[in-house]
Amino acid sequence: MTDNKFTESMTIWQALQVHPQAKDVLQKYGMTCFGCPGALSETIAEAAMVHGQSKDKLLEELNGLLAQ
């Protein structure tokens, strides 16, 4: 993890540890497999690609949580 900031190389599991509302943002983008083994190894960039989402928009929204 990078100084309490969401990055594209961060795994889904790591993202969930950074901010409690990250789960809500990820769900909004169709990423709902928080308990599956993939959450431990799949990065935010990989998950965005698999779900047909923009990693940049996803990261912008996730990092917006930290500004609140």
Backbone as a chain_set.jsonl record, in Angstrom:
{"seq": "MTDNKFTESMTIWQALQVHPQAKDVLQKYGMTCFGCPGALSETIAEAAMVHGQSKDKLLEELNGLLAQ", "coords": {"N": [[0.836, -1.183, 0.0], [0.338, 2.312, -0.493], [1.088, 4.847, 1.381], [-1.559, 5.323, 2.556], [-3.229, 5.704, 0.322], [-5.219, 4.925, -2.461], [-4.154, 2.753, -5.021], [-3.489, 1.584, -8.368], [-2.18, -0.836, -8.319], [-2.798, -1.998, -5.955], [-4.332, -4.599, -4.118], [-7.735, -5.858, -4.118], [-8.452, -6.689, -1.569], [-6.594, -5.257, -0.012], [-7.467, -2.669, -0.556], [-9.908, -2.651, 0.74], [-9.043, -2.504, 3.319], [-8.066, 0.048, 3.595], [-10.118, 2.008, 3.667], [-13.329, 2.085, 5.141], [-15.591, 2.515, 3.503], [-14.827, 1.764, 1.002], [-15.756, -0.635, 0.063], [-18.398, -0.052, -0.697], [-17.978, 1.625, -2.911], [-16.584, -0.1, -4.643], [-18.579, -2.04, -5.049], [-20.432, -0.512, -6.447], [-19.209, -0.403, -8.902], [-19.535, -2.945, -9.794], [-18.017, -4.87, -8.568], [-18.07, -7.372, -6.5], [-17.067, -9.542, -5.172], [-15.87, -10.005, -2.462], [-15.152, -11.87, -0.566], [-13.995, -13.926, -1.936], [-11.179, -15.899, -3.106], [-9.836, -14.47, -5.095], [-9.919, -11.783, -4.384], [-7.788, -11.404, -2.767], [-5.591, -11.406, -4.416], [-6.135, -10.112, -6.831], [-5.661, -7.075, -8.476], [-6.67, -3.598, -8.232], [-6.598, -2.444, -10.769], [-6.705, -4.733, -12.423], [-9.193, -5.787, -11.664], [-10.902, -3.716, -12.477], [-10.526, -3.859, -15.251], [-11.492, -6.473, -15.822], [-14.135, -6.129, -15.162], [-14.963, -4.3, -16.977], [-14.627, -1.561, -16.474], [-13.477, 1.813, -15.944], [-10.305, 2.168, -14.706], [-9.157, 4.492, -13.858], [-11.32, 6.207, -13.23], [-12.446, 4.707, -11.183], [-10.34, 4.684, -9.293], [-10.208, 7.426, -8.809], [-12.658, 7.882, -7.541], [-12.401, 6.174, -5.322], [-10.138, 7.319, -4.021], [-11.285, 9.718, -3.462], [-12.757, 9.182, -1.228], [-10.917, 9.394, 0.796], [-10.539, 12.068, 1.041], [-12.683, 13.038, 2.329]], "CA": [[0.0, 0.0, 0.0], [1.117, 3.522, -0.639], [0.742, 5.975, 2.241], [-2.994, 5.531, 2.725], [-3.794, 6.148, -0.944], [-5.567, 3.811, -3.34], [-3.344, 2.693, -6.235], [-3.943, 0.54, -9.293], [-1.519, -2.107, -8.016], [-3.326, -2.466, -4.679], [-5.338, -5.652, -4.274], [-9.066, -5.535, -3.614], [-8.41, -6.891, -0.117], [-5.882, -4.118, 0.56], [-8.338, -1.496, -0.681], [-10.913, -2.741, 1.794], [-8.393, -2.159, 4.582], [-7.732, 1.47, 3.606], [-11.28, 2.826, 4.048], [-14.506, 1.217, 5.273], [-16.562, 2.702, 2.422], [-14.29, 1.265, -0.275], [-16.649, -1.72, -0.363], [-19.533, 0.555, -1.396], [-17.512, 2.102, -4.218], [-16.301, -1.277, -5.469], [-19.869, -2.635, -5.423], [-21.008, 0.37, -7.465], [-18.55, -0.74, -10.161], [-19.797, -4.347, -10.102], [-17.02, -5.728, -7.914], [-18.76, -7.817, -5.288], [-16.476, -10.785, -4.675], [-14.943, -9.611, -1.41], [-14.72, -13.039, 0.202], [-13.396, -14.956, -2.79], [-9.713, -15.864, -3.11], [-9.353, -13.471, -6.038], [-9.797, -10.477, -3.727], [-6.463, -11.336, -2.144], [-4.521, -11.271, -5.404], [-6.524, -9.274, -7.962], [-5.429, -5.65, -8.236], [-7.746, -2.695, -8.631], [-6.526, -2.314, -12.232], [-7.194, -5.984, -13.013], [-10.631, -5.891, -11.405], [-11.563, -2.749, -13.351], [-10.485, -4.4, -16.602], [-12.384, -7.634, -15.883], [-15.526, -5.672, -15.046], [-15.239, -3.32, -18.018], [-14.707, -0.24, -15.859], [-12.284, 2.654, -16.035], [-9.539, 2.134, -13.455], [-8.918, 5.872, -13.448], [-12.533, 6.69, -12.559], [-12.557, 3.952, -9.941], [-9.337, 5.204, -8.36], [-10.598, 8.783, -8.438], [-13.732, 7.79, -6.557], [-11.862, 5.589, -4.094], [-9.305, 8.314, -3.36], [-12.182, 10.753, -2.971], [-13.155, 8.792, 0.125], [-9.885, 9.837, 1.73], [-10.614, 13.52, 1.151], [-13.895, 13.384, 3.1]], "C": [[0.879, 1.244, 0.0], [0.537, 4.638, 0.216], [-0.746, 6.312, 2.263], [-3.646, 6.157, 1.486], [-4.104, 4.904, -1.774], [-4.712, 3.891, -4.603], [-3.827, 1.537, -7.096], [-3.321, -0.817, -8.993], [-1.96, -2.701, -6.673], [-4.359, -3.565, -4.934], [-6.678, -5.168, -3.725], [-9.079, -5.654, -2.093], [-7.708, -5.707, 0.555], [-6.752, -2.858, 0.53], [-9.391, -1.488, 0.422], [-10.345, -2.369, 3.158], [-8.128, -0.661, 4.714], [-8.897, 2.321, 4.117], [-12.52, 1.94, 4.099], [-15.526, 1.363, 4.145], [-16.038, 2.272, 1.055], [-15.19, 0.159, -0.817], [-17.833, -1.165, -1.156], [-19.145, 1.022, -2.799], [-17.255, 0.915, -5.144], [-17.596, -1.944, -5.933], [-20.539, -1.824, -6.525], [-20.453, 0.043, -8.85], [-18.659, -2.227, -10.496], [-18.829, -5.33, -9.472], [-17.571, -6.148, -6.554], [-18.145, -9.044, -4.643], [-15.419, -10.497, -3.603], [-14.394, -10.788, -0.625], [-14.037, -14.107, -0.632], [-11.872, -14.824, -2.784], [-9.132, -14.806, -4.047], [-9.145, -12.106, -5.411], [-8.423, -10.297, -3.086], [-5.349, -11.068, -3.151], [-4.862, -10.344, -6.573], [-6.342, -7.799, -7.613], [-6.653, -4.838, -8.66], [-7.765, -2.555, -10.152], [-7.067, -3.563, -12.92], [-8.697, -6.118, -12.843], [-11.409, -4.937, -12.303], [-11.63, -3.288, -14.777], [-11.485, -5.551, -16.763], [-13.85, -7.2, -15.892], [-15.874, -4.568, -16.042], [-15.39, -1.901, -17.504], [-13.4, 0.518, -16.066], [-11.552, 2.62, -14.696], [-9.294, 3.544, -12.949], [-10.123, 6.459, -12.713], [-12.705, 6.007, -11.211], [-11.589, 4.484, -8.897], [-9.682, 6.622, -7.903], [-11.681, 8.758, -7.36], [-13.236, 7.201, -5.236], [-11.016, 6.615, -3.334], [-10.116, 9.501, -2.849], [-12.686, 10.453, -1.561], [-12.179, 9.335, 1.165], [-9.934, 11.344, 1.958], [-11.804, 13.966, 2.012], [-13.572, 13.572, 4.56]], "O": [[2.026, 1.211, 0.445], [-0.413, 5.303, -0.195], [-1.136, 7.453, 2.018], [-4.507, 7.03, 1.6], [-3.331, 3.946, -1.782], [-4.559, 4.963, -5.188], [-4.493, 0.623, -6.61], [-3.879, -1.846, -9.374], [-1.529, -3.795, -6.308], [-5.164, -3.465, -5.861], [-6.744, -4.199, -2.969], [-9.655, -4.809, -1.408], [-8.178, -5.209, 1.578], [-6.762, -2.08, 1.484], [-9.721, -0.435, 0.969], [-11.087, -1.963, 4.053], [-7.981, -0.154, 5.826], [-8.695, 3.246, 4.903], [-12.74, 1.131, 3.198], [-16.258, 0.415, 3.86], [-16.743, 2.405, 0.055], [-15.362, 0.036, -2.03], [-18.226, -1.741, -2.171], [-19.898, 0.835, -3.755], [-17.667, 0.932, -6.304], [-17.697, -2.366, -7.085], [-21.144, -2.39, -7.435], [-21.15, 0.195, -9.854], [-17.956, -2.717, -11.38], [-18.832, -6.51, -9.82], [-17.542, -5.383, -5.59], [-18.672, -9.538, -3.646], [-14.227, -10.72, -3.816], [-13.294, -10.714, -0.078], [-13.549, -15.096, -0.087], [-11.341, -13.753, -2.49], [-8.036, -14.302, -3.8], [-8.286, -11.346, -5.857], [-7.96, -9.174, -2.89], [-4.288, -10.563, -2.787], [-3.956, -9.841, -7.237], [-6.817, -7.335, -6.576], [-7.542, -5.334, -9.352], [-8.836, -2.549, -10.758], [-7.808, -3.46, -13.897], [-9.398, -6.517, -13.773], [-12.457, -5.302, -12.835], [-12.665, -3.188, -15.435], [-12.238, -5.589, -17.737], [-14.692, -7.82, -16.541], [-16.947, -3.97, -15.964], [-16.186, -1.125, -18.032], [-12.355, -0.077, -16.329], [-12.115, 3.0, -13.669], [-9.23, 3.768, -11.74], [-9.965, 7.129, -11.693], [-13.062, 6.645, -10.221], [-11.971, 4.71, -7.749], [-9.47, 6.972, -6.742], [-11.626, 9.516, -6.391], [-13.606, 7.674, -4.161], [-11.17, 6.759, -2.121], [-9.699, 10.201, -1.927], [-13.002, 11.366, -0.797], [-12.573, 9.689, 2.277], [-9.424, 11.837, 2.964], [-11.909, 15.138, 2.375], [-14.464, 13.866, 5.356]]}, "num_chains": 1, "name": "protein.A"}
